[in-house]
Amino acid sequence: MWFIAEEKERLIGIGILGSDKPGSCAEIVSIFVDRDWRRRGLGGALMQCLEREVRARELQALYVGSNENANAVGFYRSAGFEIVCLMDPSVVWIPGLETTITMAKRL
Protein backbone atom coordinates (compact mmCIF):
# COMPACT_ATOMS: atom_id res chain seq x y z
CA MET A 1 0.00 0.00 0.00
CA TRP A 2 1.35 3.42 -0.81
CA PHE A 3 0.26 6.97 -0.21
CA ILE A 4 1.53 9.93 -2.20
CA ALA A 5 1.38 13.69 -1.80
CA GLU A 6 1.56 15.92 -4.83
CA GLU A 7 1.48 19.61 -5.54
CA LYS A 8 0.97 20.85 -9.07
CA GLU A 9 1.69 17.36 -10.43
CA ARG A 10 5.00 17.21 -8.53
CA LEU A 11 5.67 14.41 -6.04
CA ILE A 12 6.38 16.00 -2.66
CA GLY A 13 5.94 13.00 -0.37
CA ILE A 14 5.41 9.26 -0.33
CA GLY A 15 4.76 6.61 2.28
CA ILE A 16 4.98 2.91 1.41
CA LEU A 17 3.70 0.15 3.66
CA GLY A 18 4.91 -3.41 3.14
CA SER A 19 2.92 -6.60 3.43
CA ASP A 20 1.81 -7.99 6.78
CA LYS A 21 4.56 -9.70 8.79
CA PRO A 22 4.42 -12.48 11.37
CA GLY A 23 3.62 -11.18 14.83
CA SER A 24 0.72 -9.01 13.64
CA CYS A 25 2.87 -6.15 12.39
CA ALA A 26 3.67 -4.26 9.20
CA GLU A 27 6.82 -2.57 7.91
CA ILE A 28 7.22 0.96 6.65
CA VAL A 29 9.18 0.31 3.48
CA SER A 30 9.73 3.99 2.79
CA ILE A 31 8.60 7.40 3.87
CA PHE A 32 9.98 10.43 2.10
CA VAL A 33 9.18 14.14 2.07
CA ASP A 34 10.74 16.54 -0.41
CA ARG A 35 13.30 18.79 1.28
CA ASP A 36 11.24 21.93 0.52
CA TRP A 37 8.22 20.40 2.29
CA ARG A 38 9.86 19.16 5.48
CA ARG A 39 8.75 20.53 8.86
CA ARG A 40 5.31 21.40 7.50
CA GLY A 41 3.43 18.36 8.83
CA LEU A 42 3.46 16.36 5.61
CA GLY A 43 5.55 13.54 7.09
CA GLY A 44 3.18 13.31 10.03
CA ALA A 45 0.18 13.22 7.69
CA LEU A 46 1.75 10.39 5.67
CA MET A 47 2.52 8.53 8.91
CA GLN A 48 -1.13 8.86 9.95
CA CYS A 49 -2.20 7.34 6.62
CA LEU A 50 0.16 4.40 7.14
CA GLU A 51 -1.01 3.87 10.72
CA ARG A 52 -4.67 4.03 9.66
CA GLU A 53 -4.01 1.32 7.06
CA VAL A 54 -2.23 -0.87 9.63
CA ARG A 55 -5.18 -0.54 12.01
CA ALA A 56 -7.60 -1.36 9.17
CA ARG A 57 -5.63 -4.57 8.62
CA GLU A 58 -6.17 -5.27 12.34
CA LEU A 59 -2.44 -5.39 12.96
CA GLN A 60 -0.95 -4.33 16.26
CA ALA A 61 2.45 -2.86 15.47
CA LEU A 62 4.46 -0.97 12.89
CA TYR A 63 8.21 -1.03 12.43
CA VAL A 64 10.79 0.71 10.28
CA GLY A 65 14.50 0.42 9.55
CA SER A 66 16.19 3.81 9.74
CA ASN A 67 19.72 5.07 9.34
CA GLU A 68 21.59 6.98 12.02
CA ASN A 69 20.49 10.34 10.66
CA ALA A 70 19.34 12.39 13.67
CA ASN A 71 16.47 13.95 11.69
CA ALA A 72 15.10 10.55 10.66
CA VAL A 73 15.39 9.07 14.15
CA GLY A 74 13.88 12.23 15.64
CA PHE A 75 10.96 12.08 13.21
CA TYR A 76 10.14 8.49 14.11
CA ARG A 77 10.56 9.16 17.84
CA SER A 78 8.19 12.13 17.58
CA ALA A 79 5.67 9.78 15.94
CA GLY A 80 5.87 7.45 18.95
CA PHE A 81 8.42 4.91 17.70
CA GLU A 82 11.04 3.43 20.00
CA ILE A 83 14.41 1.96 19.13
CA VAL A 84 14.20 -1.81 19.45
CA CYS A 85 17.37 -2.97 17.69
CA LEU A 86 20.71 -1.57 16.55
CA MET A 87 22.83 -3.22 13.88
CA ASP A 88 26.30 -3.55 15.35
CA PRO A 89 28.79 -3.92 12.48
CA SER A 90 31.43 -5.20 14.92
CA VAL A 91 29.24 -8.28 15.51
CA VAL A 92 27.44 -8.76 12.18
CA TRP A 93 28.33 -6.95 8.99
CA ILE A 94 25.75 -6.94 6.22
CA PRO A 95 26.59 -4.69 3.25
CA GLY A 96 24.14 -1.82 3.07
CA LEU A 97 22.86 -2.31 6.61
CA GLU A 98 25.84 -0.96 8.50
CA THR A 99 23.84 1.79 10.18
CA THR A 100 20.40 0.28 10.52
CA ILE A 101 18.30 1.19 13.53
CA THR A 102 15.05 -0.72 13.85
CA MET A 103 12.26 1.28 15.45
CA ALA A 104 8.77 0.03 16.33
CA LYS A 105 5.45 1.32 17.58
CA ARG A 106 2.50 -0.54 19.04
CA LEU A 107 -0.84 0.73 17.74
Stockholm file with secondary structure:
# STOCKHOLM 1.0

chainA/1-107         MWFIAEEKERLIGIGILGSDKPGSCAEIVSIFVDRDWRRRGLGGALMQCLEREVRARELQALYVGSNENANAVGFYRSAGFEIVCLMDPSVVWIPGLETTITMAKRL
#=GR chainA/1-107 SS CEEEEEETTEEEEEEEEEEEETTTEEEEEEEEECGGGTTTTHHHHHHHHHHHHHHHTTCCEEEEEECSCHHHHHHHHHTTCEEEEECCTTTCCCTTCTTCEEEEEEC
#=GC SS_cons         CEEEEEETTEEEEEEEEEEEETTTEEEEEEEEECGGGTTTTHHHHHHHHHHHHHHHTTCCEEEEEECSCHHHHHHHHHTTCEEEEECCTTTCCCTTCTTCEEEEEEC
//
